[in-house]
């Protein structure tokens, strides 16, 4: 099944009828609630909690060198039967080199546990690179990792839909599309439609540039989610556990039911994160986006 065969409005309303569900994954942080870096045993506990609450067996990180993520998470993943999508933060040369070297240091020992590597997370959205510059970064990583691991990037849906990311198509082995109805300020009643339509626009454009569905790179929804803290609002989007549960069931699970792979942002709350203000000038709490609490308790049923 592919988006170009389905109308976006039908996606938002139709029941799940695809026989093969997509793969569920979670974004995973590197720190404990007190801001300490996680140890291998902490990741093992993370994986146990994810396995008990959901069907997910894959997680993604953002910077392989941060808190020795690659070195620490991969032994835990191997022990618990998980795959990990490692990340390189390329925005500055130091972090690019540190993350790349961290991956090169573990790739031989844990190649079976590494699903892919993403070069950047929303670098095009932030304007850190042009599409051509990001393509060069992806090409460099592919070359240095020897061509045996899938390499790509993650970015906002609109940077794929508007053509900004066109230069990476044909170079990236895997593309992650981030799509948040919450950050578009939509009421929960319309969030599923907005989310699926965003994905529809991005995927159909990628397939067009690639020359067809069969020629397109592997595509995932790289991030989506909804905060559970009441009072965390963005225009008409209202934070709260009830709304997060509704988005999980009607949005996230719908995409999986249509056969698409997707990461939920994120597995666990991160209370160590500092306070922040959104583009609308209101408090943008980033500590309660977890599907589970910081002590690894599910906030609602996590099996679609």
C-alpha positions in Angstrom: 0.0 0.0 0.0 1.3 3.5 -0.8 -0.1 7.0 -0.2 -0.3 7.8 -3.9 -3.1 5.2 -4.2 -5.2 6.7 -1.4 -6.9 10.0 -1.1 -5.8 11.8 2.1 -9.4 12.4 3.1 -10.1 8.7 2.9 -7.1 7.9 5.0 -8.4 10.1 7.7 -11.8 8.4 7.8 -11.4 4.9 6.5 -11.1 1.9 8.9 -7.8 -0.1 9.0 -8.1 -2.7 6.3 -4.5 -3.3 5.3 -3.4 -6.8 6.2 0.3 -6.0 7.1 0.7 -3.4 9.8 3.7 -1.1 9.8 6.5 -1.3 12.3 6.1 0.7 15.5 9.1 2.4 17.1 9.9 5.0 19.7 12.3 7.9 20.0 14.5 7.3 23.0 16.4 9.8 25.1 19.9 9.4 26.6 19.3 10.7 30.1 17.7 9.7 33.3 15.0 11.9 35.0 17.8 13.5 37.1 19.8 14.4 34.0 22.4 11.7 34.5 23.5 9.8 31.4 21.9 6.4 31.0 23.9 3.2 31.6 23.5 -0.1 29.8 21.2 -1.4 32.6 19.0 1.7 32.2 18.5 1.0 28.5 17.8 -2.7 29.3 15.0 -1.5 31.6 13.8 0.9 28.9 13.6 -2.0 26.4 11.8 -4.2 29.0 9.2 -1.5 29.6 8.7 -0.9 25.8 8.3 -4.7 25.2 5.8 -5.1 28.0 3.7 -2.1 26.9 3.8 -2.4 23.1 4.9 -4.4 20.1 7.8 -2.1 19.3 11.3 -3.6 18.9 13.1 -0.6 17.4 14.1 2.8 18.8 15.8 5.8 17.3 18.4 8.2 18.8 19.7 11.6 17.6 23.4 11.9 18.4 25.5 8.7 18.7 28.1 10.3 20.8 25.8 12.0 23.3 26.1 10.3 26.7 28.0 7.5 24.8 24.6 6.5 23.3 25.9 4.2 20.6 28.4 2.5 22.9 25.9 2.0 25.7 22.6 1.3 24.0 23.7 -1.3 21.5 24.8 -4.0 24.0 21.4 -3.5 25.7 19.6 -3.7 22.3 21.4 -6.9 21.4 20.6 -8.5 24.7 16.9 -7.5 24.5 16.4 -8.2 20.8 16.0 -4.5 19.7 17.2 -2.6 16.7 18.5 0.9 17.0 18.5 3.8 14.4 21.5 5.8 15.3 21.8 9.5 14.7 24.5 12.0 13.6 24.0 15.6 14.6 25.7 17.4 11.7 24.9 21.0 12.5 28.5 21.7 13.6 31.6 19.9 12.4 32.6 18.8 15.9 29.3 17.0 16.6 29.3 15.5 13.1 32.7 14.1 13.6 32.1 12.9 17.1 28.9 11.1 16.2 30.3 9.6 13.1 33.4 8.3 15.0 31.1 6.9 17.7 29.3 4.9 15.1 32.5 3.7 13.4 33.7 2.5 16.8 30.7 0.1 17.2 29.6 -0.8 13.7 31.7 -4.0 13.4 30.7 -5.4 16.8 27.0 -4.4 16.6 26.1 -4.2 12.9 23.2 -6.6 13.4 21.7 -4.3 16.0 22.0 -1.1 13.9 19.0 -0.6 11.7 20.1 2.6 10.0 21.9 5.9 10.6 20.2 9.3 10.2 22.4 12.3 9.3 20.6 15.2 10.9 17.1 15.8 12.4 15.2 18.7 10.8 18.4 20.4 9.6 16.5 21.6 6.5 13.7 22.9 8.6 16.1 24.9 10.7 18.0 26.1 7.6 21.3 24.7 8.7 21.9 23.1 5.3 20.7 23.3 1.8 19.4 20.0 0.2 22.7 19.7 -1.7 24.8 20.3 1.4 22.9 17.6 3.3 23.3 15.3 0.4 27.0 15.7 0.6 26.9 14.9 4.3 24.9 11.7 3.7 27.3 10.6 0.9 30.3 11.1 3.2 28.7 9.0 6.0 27.7 6.2 3.5 31.3 6.1 2.2 32.9 6.1 5.7 30.6 3.3 7.0 31.4 1.1 4.0 28.0 0.9 2.4 26.7 -1.8 4.6 24.3 0.2 6.7 21.4 2.3 5.5 22.0 6.0 5.7 19.5 8.8 5.4 18.0 11.7 7.3 15.0 13.0 9.2 13.2 16.2 8.5 9.9 18.0 8.7 7.1 16.9 6.3 6.9 20.3 4.5 10.6 20.3 3.6 9.9 17.1 1.6 6.6 18.4 0.2 8.0 21.7 -1.0 11.0 20.3 -2.7 13.7 21.5 -0.3 14.9 17.9 0.2 14.8 16.9 -3.4 18.6 16.7 -3.8 18.9 13.9 -1.2 16.4 11.7 -3.1 18.5 9.1 -4.9 21.3 9.4 -2.3 19.5 8.7 1.0 18.7 5.0 1.6 16.1 5.8 4.2 14.0 9.0 4.8 12.2 9.9 8.0 9.3 12.3 7.8 8.4 14.2 10.9 4.8 15.2 11.2 3.1 16.8 14.2 -0.5 17.9 14.0 0.0 19.5 17.4 2.6 21.9 16.2 0.3 23.0 13.5 -2.1 24.1 16.2 -5.0 21.8 15.2 -7.7 20.7 17.5 -7.6 17.1 18.4 -10.8 16.5 16.4 -9.0 17.4 13.2 -5.5 16.1 14.2 -5.7 12.7 12.5 -6.7 14.3 9.2 -3.9 16.9 9.4 -1.3 14.3 10.3 -2.1 11.8 7.6 -2.5 14.6 5.0 1.0 15.9 5.9 2.4 12.4 5.4 0.4 12.1 2.1 2.0 15.3 0.7 5.5 14.4 1.7 5.4 10.8 0.5 3.7 11.5 -2.9 6.3 14.2 -3.6 9.2 11.9 -2.7 7.8 9.2 -4.9 7.4 11.6 -7.8 11.0 12.8 -7.6 12.3 9.3 -7.2 10.5 8.2 -10.4 7.9 6.0 -8.7 7.0 4.1 -5.6 9.4 1.2 -6.4 12.3 3.6 -6.9 11.7 5.6 -3.7 13.9 5.1 -0.6 12.6 3.4 2.4 10.2 5.8 4.2 9.3 6.1 7.8 7.3 8.6 9.9 10.3 9.8 11.9 8.4 11.6 14.7 4.9 12.3 15.8 3.2 12.7 19.1 1.2 14.7 21.6 2.1 16.2 25.0 0.2 15.0 28.0 0.7 18.0 30.3 -2.6 20.0 30.7 -1.9 23.7 29.8 0.6 22.8 27.1 -1.3 24.3 24.2 -0.4 25.5 20.8 -3.3 27.5 19.3 -6.2 25.0 19.1 -4.0 22.0 20.0 -4.5 21.2 23.7 -2.1 19.1 25.8 -3.5 16.4 28.0 -3.5 12.6 28.4 -6.9 12.2 27.0 -6.0 14.1 23.8 -2.7 12.2 23.5 -4.5 8.9 23.8 -7.0 9.9 21.1 -4.1 10.9 18.8 -2.3 7.7 19.5 -5.4 5.6 18.6 -6.8 7.6 15.7 -3.6 9.0 14.2 -0.5 7.0 15.0 -2.2 3.6 15.0 -4.0 4.5 11.8 -0.8 5.1 10.0 0.6 1.8 11.2 -2.6 0.1 10.3 -2.2 1.4 6.7 1.2 -0.4 6.6 3.6 2.5 7.2 6.5 2.4 9.7 6.4 5.1 12.4 8.3 6.3 15.4 6.4 7.9 18.3 8.0 10.8 20.0 8.8 9.7 22.6 9.1 6.6 24.7 9.4 8.2 28.1 8.9 11.6 29.7 12.1 13.7 30.2 11.6 15.9 33.2 15.3 17.1 33.1 14.5 19.2 30.0 14.5 23.0 30.6 11.4 25.2 30.3 10.9 26.6 26.8 8.6 29.0 25.0 6.9 28.1 21.7 6.6 30.2 18.6 3.3 31.5 19.9 4.9 33.0 23.0 3.3 30.4 25.3 4.9 27.8 27.5 6.0 24.8 25.4 6.5 22.1 27.9 8.9 19.5 26.4 9.0 17.2 29.4 5.8 15.3 28.9 5.8 14.0 25.4 6.4 10.4 26.5 4.0 7.6 25.9 5.2 6.5 29.3 6.1 8.3 32.4 9.7 8.9 33.4 9.5 5.8 35.7 8.4 3.8 32.6 4.6 3.4 33.3 2.3 3.6 30.3 0.0 6.5 30.2 -2.6 4.6 28.2 -2.8 1.4 26.2 0.1 1.3 23.7 -0.9 -1.7 21.5 -2.7 -0.7 18.4 
